């Protein structure tokens, strides 16, 4: 039986991965610092599988992490500070946890006598920056990062869309394949890119197979509904549960690729079990673009409440306009196929949220962004 270490395993994706691995008879150790922003109750969440061995520790603590590494065979490295907007003003925090924490792990792999046979790192679609787009006249191109002015309120759709640099026509998003040039647009995205690159480099140097999984926008039960720095689905649900309108940046027609957490867990296990995954980078998404306004509308409908989303027509600095995954590589090499449709997934999420604690701290998080001129 293989022993698996998950750094950050008490988090949203990690907790589901624990269940998936335990169902397959793996022995799982979670190493997590229970960051109060994610775990305000500062204890191991009740949802963590009771077969998990739990170590409370920080990836920046070399000795504690080393002890955990030495007793395991494979590692999922999920520990990270997660929040695109927040990373733009808590720079040293994000660099410290995400880059120095990863460096610590890699130092252990390079210097200690261990038996790690595979390292799987949670990378992010955010490292692509803007996803590729197609101009009907001039073809496909990778747009430059947007430099929109904060505080401007512009309702014209054409203001928000990406224009072809040659002919000026509005272009349309196309899927981002793994070969797409990375062009990180936030400190968070940069740290995720560095995590991926440093893990891959050290893995290749020491012959430890590394797999990088570029997660797109993962959603599902157990997302923190009280953490206003988390992903958009959880923030919107928290707003709706508290009878507040979801607040939408830009015109709401920016798109993302929403992938069900159970599908992500299957992708993780395929990456663990298949040698074809070794030293490869894979997109993990559903492969379909969905607008943020559409997400708000579906969630409001599912909640049965009479709420109208508030569209701000304001730009949150660091956000990209469109990005969705080309998932042909993970389908071809690992046989991955997303199984849950967006409507089914969101409806399961809303069902779960009725019983979950949701304190809406969105307004104070928004104020922090406004004070820093980030929105
Ligand atoms: C998200 C995750 C990131 C992960 C990436 C890929 C967060 C904070 N970000 O980045 O960790 O690596 O997916 O999985 O979890 N929006 C609103 N209103 C809100 C919140 C967001 O309109 O209240 C908009 C944003 O402006 C953006 C879109 O929703 O256009 C998505 O934002 P967000 O959920 O923060 O995700 P990503 O930046 O895509």
Boltz pocket constraint, residues with backbone or C-beta under 6 A from the ligand:
constraints:
  - pocket:
      binder: B
      contacts: [[A, 82], [A, 83], [A, 84], [A, 85], [A, 123], [A, 124], [A, 125], [A, 126], [A, 215], [A, 216], [A, 217], [A, 218], [A, 229], [A, 230], [A, 231], [A, 232], [A, 233], [A, 235], [A, 236], [A, 247], [A, 248], [A, 249], [A, 250], [A, 254], [A, 256], [A, 292], [A, 316], [A, 319], [A, 320], [A, 321]]
      max_distance: 6.0
